[in-house]
Amino acid sequence: MIWLMPVKKKNVKAKSKKHAAKNPMPNPHLAGKGRGLGTGAGIRRKIETPEILWELFEEFKQWCKDNPMEKHVGWKGKGQKIPVYEYKRRALVFKAFEGWLCGRRIVYDLSHYERNDDYRPIISAIKNECSQDCLQGGMNGLYNSNLTARLEGLVDKSETDMKIDRKQVADLFPFKKKS
């Protein structure tokens, strides 16, 4: 488990009671100037190195293996009905990784890290591993193949050409002249 340094709270005083109700104290888990992460000069990152980000992803993969999804299959027993569940492996999805980081109050969005040259290769590797897991799971029947194709941006395009003559349109919509 990785421990991160806590962010110090800013000492902000409300101007009045109305101002305090409208503008509560900023979230201590957010660093920066109200945008969530703060990548400006002199602002400390919550995930200090790309290696820590990769360790967090490895921890997320282990969490996915340890916490499978629960699917209700049916009922068992005659007198007392006992629910029967089937456990399915969780898919590795990049948005789920971001949500997992958000739930642990580490980072709320990785888009700021993607812009940084140091973090870009790690985030690219994470996205590739998530994509590979989704595609292989969709092909092997672990996940819904249609949903996997939609998440990965794969489309099955088919072209249909239709030629309509004026005569055919006139047959479809008969026009009667008013007399």
Biotite code that builds the C-alpha atoms (Angstrom):
import biotite.structure as struc

atoms = struc.array([
    struc.Atom([0.000, 0.000, 0.000], chain_id="A", res_id=1, res_name="MET", atom_name="CA", element="C"),
    struc.Atom([1.303, 3.440, -0.868], chain_id="A", res_id=2, res_name="ILE", atom_name="CA", element="C"),
    struc.Atom([0.985, 6.277, 1.605], chain_id="A", res_id=3, res_name="TRP", atom_name="CA", element="C"),
    struc.Atom([0.870, 9.803, 0.303], chain_id="A", res_id=4, res_name="LEU", atom_name="CA", element="C"),
    struc.Atom([1.695, 12.969, 2.185], chain_id="A", res_id=5, res_name="MET", atom_name="CA", element="C"),
    struc.Atom([-1.410, 14.891, 3.347], chain_id="A", res_id=6, res_name="PRO", atom_name="CA", element="C"),
    struc.Atom([-2.026, 18.286, 1.824], chain_id="A", res_id=7, res_name="VAL", atom_name="CA", element="C"),
    struc.Atom([-2.090, 21.190, 4.246], chain_id="A", res_id=8, res_name="LYS", atom_name="CA", element="C"),
    struc.Atom([-5.367, 23.086, 4.531], chain_id="A", res_id=9, res_name="LYS", atom_name="CA", element="C"),
    struc.Atom([-5.350, 26.716, 3.522], chain_id="A", res_id=10, res_name="LYS", atom_name="CA", element="C"),
    struc.Atom([-6.365, 29.079, 6.262], chain_id="A", res_id=11, res_name="ASN", atom_name="CA", element="C"),
    struc.Atom([-9.425, 30.732, 4.677], chain_id="A", res_id=12, res_name="VAL", atom_name="CA", element="C"),
    struc.Atom([-11.801, 32.882, 6.690], chain_id="A", res_id=13, res_name="LYS", atom_name="CA", element="C"),
    struc.Atom([-15.284, 33.705, 5.490], chain_id="A", res_id=14, res_name="ALA", atom_name="CA", element="C"),
    struc.Atom([-16.129, 37.374, 4.985], chain_id="A", res_id=15, res_name="LYS", atom_name="CA", element="C"),
    struc.Atom([-19.619, 36.956, 6.383], chain_id="A", res_id=16, res_name="SER", atom_name="CA", element="C"),
    struc.Atom([-22.158, 34.254, 7.252], chain_id="A", res_id=17, res_name="LYS", atom_name="CA", element="C"),
    struc.Atom([-23.707, 34.489, 3.771], chain_id="A", res_id=18, res_name="LYS", atom_name="CA", element="C"),
    struc.Atom([-20.281, 34.127, 2.173], chain_id="A", res_id=19, res_name="HIS", atom_name="CA", element="C"),
    struc.Atom([-19.500, 31.125, 4.393], chain_id="A", res_id=20, res_name="ALA", atom_name="CA", element="C"),
    struc.Atom([-22.726, 29.374, 3.343], chain_id="A", res_id=21, res_name="ALA", atom_name="CA", element="C"),
    struc.Atom([-22.026, 29.909, -0.362], chain_id="A", res_id=22, res_name="LYS", atom_name="CA", element="C"),
    struc.Atom([-18.295, 29.120, -0.234], chain_id="A", res_id=23, res_name="ASN", atom_name="CA", element="C"),
    struc.Atom([-17.487, 26.294, 2.188], chain_id="A", res_id=24, res_name="PRO", atom_name="CA", element="C"),
    struc.Atom([-13.911, 25.411, 3.112], chain_id="A", res_id=25, res_name="MET", atom_name="CA", element="C"),
    struc.Atom([-12.005, 23.922, 0.202], chain_id="A", res_id=26, res_name="PRO", atom_name="CA", element="C"),
    struc.Atom([-11.539, 20.166, 0.125], chain_id="A", res_id=27, res_name="ASN", atom_name="CA", element="C"),
    struc.Atom([-8.223, 19.362, 1.859], chain_id="A", res_id=28, res_name="PRO", atom_name="CA", element="C"),
    struc.Atom([-7.641, 16.471, -0.559], chain_id="A", res_id=29, res_name="HIS", atom_name="CA", element="C"),
    struc.Atom([-7.471, 18.771, -3.546], chain_id="A", res_id=30, res_name="LEU", atom_name="CA", element="C"),
    struc.Atom([-4.218, 20.521, -4.266], chain_id="A", res_id=31, res_name="ALA", atom_name="CA", element="C"),
    struc.Atom([-3.976, 23.590, -6.419], chain_id="A", res_id=32, res_name="GLY", atom_name="CA", element="C"),
    struc.Atom([-6.235, 26.429, -7.361], chain_id="A", res_id=33, res_name="LYS", atom_name="CA", element="C"),
    struc.Atom([-9.672, 24.856, -7.346], chain_id="A", res_id=34, res_name="GLY", atom_name="CA", element="C"),
    struc.Atom([-9.188, 22.621, -10.399], chain_id="A", res_id=35, res_name="ARG", atom_name="CA", element="C"),
    struc.Atom([-8.522, 19.456, -8.468], chain_id="A", res_id=36, res_name="GLY", atom_name="CA", element="C"),
    struc.Atom([-4.867, 18.731, -9.085], chain_id="A", res_id=37, res_name="LEU", atom_name="CA", element="C"),
    struc.Atom([-2.919, 21.876, -9.729], chain_id="A", res_id=38, res_name="GLY", atom_name="CA", element="C"),
    struc.Atom([-0.076, 21.429, -12.156], chain_id="A", res_id=39, res_name="THR", atom_name="CA", element="C"),
    struc.Atom([1.183, 24.978, -11.992], chain_id="A", res_id=40, res_name="GLY", atom_name="CA", element="C"),
    struc.Atom([4.633, 26.014, -10.851], chain_id="A", res_id=41, res_name="ALA", atom_name="CA", element="C"),
    struc.Atom([5.278, 25.361, -7.183], chain_id="A", res_id=42, res_name="GLY", atom_name="CA", element="C"),
    struc.Atom([2.210, 23.196, -6.640], chain_id="A", res_id=43, res_name="ILE", atom_name="CA", element="C"),
    struc.Atom([2.890, 19.700, -5.384], chain_id="A", res_id=44, res_name="ARG", atom_name="CA", element="C"),
    struc.Atom([1.370, 16.710, -7.148], chain_id="A", res_id=45, res_name="ARG", atom_name="CA", element="C"),
    struc.Atom([-0.606, 14.096, -5.261], chain_id="A", res_id=46, res_name="LYS", atom_name="CA", element="C"),
    struc.Atom([1.132, 11.298, -7.186], chain_id="A", res_id=47, res_name="ILE", atom_name="CA", element="C"),
    struc.Atom([4.710, 12.460, -7.044], chain_id="A", res_id=48, res_name="GLU", atom_name="CA", element="C"),
    struc.Atom([6.365, 10.088, -9.541], chain_id="A", res_id=49, res_name="THR", atom_name="CA", element="C"),
    struc.Atom([5.245, 7.945, -12.491], chain_id="A", res_id=50, res_name="PRO", atom_name="CA", element="C"),
    struc.Atom([6.499, 4.856, -10.620], chain_id="A", res_id=51, res_name="GLU", atom_name="CA", element="C"),
    struc.Atom([3.977, 5.533, -7.846], chain_id="A", res_id=52, res_name="ILE", atom_name="CA", element="C"),
    struc.Atom([1.226, 5.777, -10.472], chain_id="A", res_id=53, res_name="LEU", atom_name="CA", element="C"),
    struc.Atom([2.245, 2.370, -11.855], chain_id="A", res_id=54, res_name="TRP", atom_name="CA", element="C"),
    struc.Atom([2.258, 0.888, -8.320], chain_id="A", res_id=55, res_name="GLU", atom_name="CA", element="C"),
    struc.Atom([-1.247, 2.279, -7.810], chain_id="A", res_id=56, res_name="LEU", atom_name="CA", element="C"),
    struc.Atom([-2.342, 0.605, -11.058], chain_id="A", res_id=57, res_name="PHE", atom_name="CA", element="C"),
    struc.Atom([-0.850, -2.713, -9.912], chain_id="A", res_id=58, res_name="GLU", atom_name="CA", element="C"),
    struc.Atom([-2.780, -2.316, -6.642], chain_id="A", res_id=59, res_name="GLU", atom_name="CA", element="C"),
    struc.Atom([-5.962, -1.606, -8.661], chain_id="A", res_id=60, res_name="PHE", atom_name="CA", element="C"),
    struc.Atom([-5.430, -4.786, -10.715], chain_id="A", res_id=61, res_name="LYS", atom_name="CA", element="C"),
    struc.Atom([-5.071, -6.809, -7.516], chain_id="A", res_id=62, res_name="GLN", atom_name="CA", element="C"),
    struc.Atom([-8.227, -5.182, -6.129], chain_id="A", res_id=63, res_name="TRP", atom_name="CA", element="C"),
    struc.Atom([-10.115, -6.154, -9.304], chain_id="A", res_id=64, res_name="CYS", atom_name="CA", element="C"),
    struc.Atom([-9.014, -9.780, -8.861], chain_id="A", res_id=65, res_name="LYS", atom_name="CA", element="C"),
    struc.Atom([-9.912, -9.828, -5.157], chain_id="A", res_id=66, res_name="ASP", atom_name="CA", element="C"),
    struc.Atom([-13.344, -8.180, -5.585], chain_id="A", res_id=67, res_name="ASN", atom_name="CA", element="C"),
    struc.Atom([-15.289, -9.870, -8.392], chain_id="A", res_id=68, res_name="PRO", atom_name="CA", element="C"),
    struc.Atom([-18.667, -8.605, -9.569], chain_id="A", res_id=69, res_name="MET", atom_name="CA", element="C"),
    struc.Atom([-21.718, -10.352, -8.145], chain_id="A", res_id=70, res_name="GLU", atom_name="CA", element="C"),
    struc.Atom([-24.482, -11.372, -10.570], chain_id="A", res_id=71, res_name="LYS", atom_name="CA", element="C"),
    struc.Atom([-27.811, -12.715, -9.288], chain_id="A", res_id=72, res_name="HIS", atom_name="CA", element="C"),
    struc.Atom([-28.544, -15.955, -11.145], chain_id="A", res_id=73, res_name="VAL", atom_name="CA", element="C"),
    struc.Atom([-31.604, -17.358, -9.430], chain_id="A", res_id=74, res_name="GLY", atom_name="CA", element="C"),
    struc.Atom([-33.031, -18.898, -6.270], chain_id="A", res_id=75, res_name="TRP", atom_name="CA", element="C"),
    struc.Atom([-32.245, -22.140, -4.457], chain_id="A", res_id=76, res_name="LYS", atom_name="CA", element="C"),
    struc.Atom([-34.455, -24.129, -2.104], chain_id="A", res_id=77, res_name="GLY", atom_name="CA", element="C"),
    struc.Atom([-38.175, -24.808, -1.793], chain_id="A", res_id=78, res_name="LYS", atom_name="CA", element="C"),
    struc.Atom([-39.313, -23.417, 1.566], chain_id="A", res_id=79, res_name="GLY", atom_name="CA", element="C"),
    struc.Atom([-36.779, -20.690, 2.146], chain_id="A", res_id=80, res_name="GLN", atom_name="CA", element="C"),
    struc.Atom([-35.550, -19.232, -1.074], chain_id="A", res_id=81, res_name="LYS", atom_name="CA", element="C"),
    struc.Atom([-31.835, -18.593, -0.956], chain_id="A", res_id=82, res_name="ILE", atom_name="CA", element="C"),
    struc.Atom([-30.388, -16.289, -3.607], chain_id="A", res_id=83, res_name="PRO", atom_name="CA", element="C"),
    struc.Atom([-27.726, -17.795, -5.870], chain_id="A", res_id=84, res_name="VAL", atom_name="CA", element="C"),
    struc.Atom([-24.971, -15.555, -7.163], chain_id="A", res_id=85, res_name="TYR", atom_name="CA", element="C"),
    struc.Atom([-22.375, -15.983, -9.875], chain_id="A", res_id=86, res_name="GLU", atom_name="CA", element="C"),
    struc.Atom([-19.091, -14.151, -9.488], chain_id="A", res_id=87, res_name="TYR", atom_name="CA", element="C"),
    struc.Atom([-17.487, -12.603, -12.552], chain_id="A", res_id=88, res_name="LYS", atom_name="CA", element="C"),
    struc.Atom([-14.104, -10.974, -12.871], chain_id="A", res_id=89, res_name="ARG", atom_name="CA", element="C"),
    struc.Atom([-14.040, -7.183, -13.031], chain_id="A", res_id=90, res_name="ARG", atom_name="CA", element="C"),
    struc.Atom([-12.831, -5.648, -16.266], chain_id="A", res_id=91, res_name="ALA", atom_name="CA", element="C"),
    struc.Atom([-9.779, -3.436, -16.257], chain_id="A", res_id=92, res_name="LEU", atom_name="CA", element="C"),
    struc.Atom([-11.104, -0.150, -17.618], chain_id="A", res_id=93, res_name="VAL", atom_name="CA", element="C"),
    struc.Atom([-9.202, 3.134, -17.465], chain_id="A", res_id=94, res_name="PHE", atom_name="CA", element="C"),
    struc.Atom([-12.283, 5.050, -16.270], chain_id="A", res_id=95, res_name="LYS", atom_name="CA", element="C"),
    struc.Atom([-12.711, 2.474, -13.497], chain_id="A", res_id=96, res_name="ALA", atom_name="CA", element="C"),
    struc.Atom([-9.079, 3.075, -12.491], chain_id="A", res_id=97, res_name="PHE", atom_name="CA", element="C"),
    struc.Atom([-9.742, 6.815, -12.319], chain_id="A", res_id=98, res_name="GLU", atom_name="CA", element="C"),
    struc.Atom([-12.860, 6.125, -10.248], chain_id="A", res_id=99, res_name="GLY", atom_name="CA", element="C"),
    struc.Atom([-10.871, 3.870, -7.929], chain_id="A", res_id=100, res_name="TRP", atom_name="CA", element="C"),
    struc.Atom([-8.297, 6.639, -7.418], chain_id="A", res_id=101, res_name="LEU", atom_name="CA", element="C"),
    struc.Atom([-11.125, 9.100, -6.785], chain_id="A", res_id=102, res_name="CYS", atom_name="CA", element="C"),
    struc.Atom([-12.756, 6.779, -4.248], chain_id="A", res_id=103, res_name="GLY", atom_name="CA", element="C"),
    struc.Atom([-9.500, 6.565, -2.349], chain_id="A", res_id=104, res_name="ARG", atom_name="CA", element="C"),
    struc.Atom([-9.228, 10.387, -2.534], chain_id="A", res_id=105, res_name="ARG", atom_name="CA", element="C"),
    struc.Atom([-5.873, 10.297, -4.270], chain_id="A", res_id=106, res_name="ILE", atom_name="CA", element="C"),
    struc.Atom([-6.640, 12.043, -7.570], chain_id="A", res_id=107, res_name="VAL", atom_name="CA", element="C"),
    struc.Atom([-9.952, 13.014, -9.108], chain_id="A", res_id=108, res_name="TYR", atom_name="CA", element="C"),
    struc.Atom([-8.789, 13.140, -12.725], chain_id="A", res_id=109, res_name="ASP", atom_name="CA", element="C"),
    struc.Atom([-5.683, 11.919, -14.575], chain_id="A", res_id=110, res_name="LEU", atom_name="CA", element="C"),
    struc.Atom([-6.041, 14.274, -17.548], chain_id="A", res_id=111, res_name="SER", atom_name="CA", element="C"),
    struc.Atom([-3.595, 16.747, -15.989], chain_id="A", res_id=112, res_name="HIS", atom_name="CA", element="C"),
    struc.Atom([-1.026, 13.981, -15.642], chain_id="A", res_id=113, res_name="TYR", atom_name="CA", element="C"),
    struc.Atom([-1.480, 12.962, -19.292], chain_id="A", res_id=114, res_name="GLU", atom_name="CA", element="C"),
    struc.Atom([-0.235, 16.378, -20.387], chain_id="A", res_id=115, res_name="ARG", atom_name="CA", element="C"),
    struc.Atom([3.019, 15.901, -18.482], chain_id="A", res_id=116, res_name="ASN", atom_name="CA", element="C"),
    struc.Atom([5.872, 14.281, -20.435], chain_id="A", res_id=117, res_name="ASP", atom_name="CA", element="C"),
    struc.Atom([7.018, 12.232, -17.424], chain_id="A", res_id=118, res_name="ASP", atom_name="CA", element="C"),
    struc.Atom([3.623, 10.599, -16.830], chain_id="A", res_id=119, res_name="TYR", atom_name="CA", element="C"),
    struc.Atom([2.520, 10.178, -20.456], chain_id="A", res_id=120, res_name="ARG", atom_name="CA", element="C"),
    struc.Atom([4.345, 6.846, -21.107], chain_id="A", res_id=121, res_name="PRO", atom_name="CA", element="C"),
    struc.Atom([2.990, 5.289, -17.889], chain_id="A", res_id=122, res_name="ILE", atom_name="CA", element="C"),
    struc.Atom([-0.570, 6.412, -18.600], chain_id="A", res_id=123, res_name="ILE", atom_name="CA", element="C"),
    struc.Atom([-0.230, 5.124, -22.162], chain_id="A", res_id=124, res_name="SER", atom_name="CA", element="C"),
    struc.Atom([0.948, 1.739, -20.832], chain_id="A", res_id=125, res_name="ALA", atom_name="CA", element="C"),
    struc.Atom([-1.985, 1.651, -18.370], chain_id="A", res_id=126, res_name="ILE", atom_name="CA", element="C"),
    struc.Atom([-4.465, 2.439, -21.161], chain_id="A", res_id=127, res_name="LYS", atom_name="CA", element="C"),
    struc.Atom([-2.908, -0.236, -23.398], chain_id="A", res_id=128, res_name="ASN", atom_name="CA", element="C"),
    struc.Atom([-3.133, -2.868, -20.666], chain_id="A", res_id=129, res_name="GLU", atom_name="CA", element="C"),
    struc.Atom([-6.768, -1.937, -19.966], chain_id="A", res_id=130, res_name="CYS", atom_name="CA", element="C"),
    struc.Atom([-7.549, -2.085, -23.684], chain_id="A", res_id=131, res_name="SER", atom_name="CA", element="C"),
    struc.Atom([-5.850, -5.464, -24.038], chain_id="A", res_id=132, res_name="GLN", atom_name="CA", element="C"),
    struc.Atom([-7.811, -6.875, -21.079], chain_id="A", res_id=133, res_name="ASP", atom_name="CA", element="C"),
    struc.Atom([-11.120, -5.619, -22.493], chain_id="A", res_id=134, res_name="CYS", atom_name="CA", element="C"),
    struc.Atom([-10.468, -6.945, -25.992], chain_id="A", res_id=135, res_name="LEU", atom_name="CA", element="C"),
    struc.Atom([-9.283, -10.353, -24.819], chain_id="A", res_id=136, res_name="GLN", atom_name="CA", element="C"),
    struc.Atom([-12.166, -10.620, -22.357], chain_id="A", res_id=137, res_name="GLY", atom_name="CA", element="C"),
    struc.Atom([-14.651, -9.700, -25.084], chain_id="A", res_id=138, res_name="GLY", atom_name="CA", element="C"),
    struc.Atom([-13.209, -12.275, -27.464], chain_id="A", res_id=139, res_name="MET", atom_name="CA", element="C"),
    struc.Atom([-13.177, -15.031, -24.841], chain_id="A", res_id=140, res_name="ASN", atom_name="CA", element="C"),
    struc.Atom([-16.715, -14.341, -23.662], chain_id="A", res_id=141, res_name="GLY", atom_name="CA", element="C"),
    struc.Atom([-15.837, -12.922, -20.246], chain_id="A", res_id=142, res_name="LEU", atom_name="CA", element="C"),
    struc.Atom([-17.362, -9.559, -21.163], chain_id="A", res_id=143, res_name="TYR", atom_name="CA", element="C"),
    struc.Atom([-20.091, -8.508, -23.549], chain_id="A", res_id=144, res_name="ASN", atom_name="CA", element="C"),
    struc.Atom([-18.400, -8.227, -26.944], chain_id="A", res_id=145, res_name="SER", atom_name="CA", element="C"),
    struc.Atom([-20.717, -5.426, -28.153], chain_id="A", res_id=146, res_name="ASN", atom_name="CA", element="C"),
    struc.Atom([-19.971, -3.319, -25.089], chain_id="A", res_id=147, res_name="LEU", atom_name="CA", element="C"),
    struc.Atom([-16.248, -4.016, -25.415], chain_id="A", res_id=148, res_name="THR", atom_name="CA", element="C"),
    struc.Atom([-16.308, -2.936, -29.066], chain_id="A", res_id=149, res_name="ALA", atom_name="CA", element="C"),
    struc.Atom([-18.119, 0.270, -28.145], chain_id="A", res_id=150, res_name="ARG", atom_name="CA", element="C"),
    struc.Atom([-15.686, 1.076, -25.319], chain_id="A", res_id=151, res_name="LEU", atom_name="CA", element="C"),
    struc.Atom([-12.695, 0.493, -27.583], chain_id="A", res_id=152, res_name="GLU", atom_name="CA", element="C"),
    struc.Atom([-14.180, 2.520, -30.432], chain_id="A", res_id=153, res_name="GLY", atom_name="CA", element="C"),
    struc.Atom([-14.411, -0.429, -32.800], chain_id="A", res_id=154, res_name="LEU", atom_name="CA", element="C"),
    struc.Atom([-17.242, -0.236, -35.307], chain_id="A", res_id=155, res_name="VAL", atom_name="CA", element="C"),
    struc.Atom([-18.626, -2.582, -37.903], chain_id="A", res_id=156, res_name="ASP", atom_name="CA", element="C"),
    struc.Atom([-19.587, -0.332, -40.794], chain_id="A", res_id=157, res_name="LYS", atom_name="CA", element="C"),
    struc.Atom([-21.774, -1.455, -43.625], chain_id="A", res_id=158, res_name="SER", atom_name="CA", element="C"),
    struc.Atom([-22.706, 0.650, -46.595], chain_id="A", res_id=159, res_name="GLU", atom_name="CA", element="C"),
    struc.Atom([-26.136, 0.699, -48.137], chain_id="A", res_id=160, res_name="THR", atom_name="CA", element="C"),
    struc.Atom([-26.724, 2.517, -51.395], chain_id="A", res_id=161, res_name="ASP", atom_name="CA", element="C"),
    struc.Atom([-30.224, 3.554, -52.387], chain_id="A", res_id=162, res_name="MET", atom_name="CA", element="C"),
    struc.Atom([-31.118, 5.087, -55.700], chain_id="A", res_id=163, res_name="LYS", atom_name="CA", element="C"),
    struc.Atom([-34.591, 6.474, -56.050], chain_id="A", res_id=164, res_name="ILE", atom_name="CA", element="C"),
    struc.Atom([-36.036, 7.706, -59.296], chain_id="A", res_id=165, res_name="ASP", atom_name="CA", element="C"),
    struc.Atom([-38.693, 10.359, -59.531], chain_id="A", res_id=166, res_name="ARG", atom_name="CA", element="C"),
    struc.Atom([-41.102, 7.818, -60.899], chain_id="A", res_id=167, res_name="LYS", atom_name="CA", element="C"),
    struc.Atom([-40.669, 5.576, -57.829], chain_id="A", res_id=168, res_name="GLN", atom_name="CA", element="C"),
    struc.Atom([-41.292, 8.488, -55.462], chain_id="A", res_id=169, res_name="VAL", atom_name="CA", element="C"),
    struc.Atom([-44.406, 9.445, -57.387], chain_id="A", res_id=170, res_name="ALA", atom_name="CA", element="C"),
    struc.Atom([-45.671, 5.880, -57.013], chain_id="A", res_id=171, res_name="ASP", atom_name="CA", element="C"),
    struc.Atom([-45.096, 5.997, -53.259], chain_id="A", res_id=172, res_name="LEU", atom_name="CA", element="C"),
    struc.Atom([-46.898, 9.307, -52.764], chain_id="A", res_id=173, res_name="PHE", atom_name="CA", element="C"),
    struc.Atom([-49.682, 9.670, -55.313], chain_id="A", res_id=174, res_name="PRO", atom_name="CA", element="C"),
    struc.Atom([-50.467, 13.285, -55.973], chain_id="A", res_id=175, res_name="PHE", atom_name="CA", element="C"),
    struc.Atom([-53.974, 14.235, -57.037], chain_id="A", res_id=176, res_name="LYS", atom_name="CA", element="C"),
    struc.Atom([-54.639, 17.523, -58.696], chain_id="A", res_id=177, res_name="LYS", atom_name="CA", element="C"),
    struc.Atom([-57.368, 19.640, -57.246], chain_id="A", res_id=178, res_name="LYS", atom_name="CA", element="C"),
    struc.Atom([-60.048, 20.496, -59.712], chain_id="A", res_id=179, res_name="SER", atom_name="CA", element="C"),
])
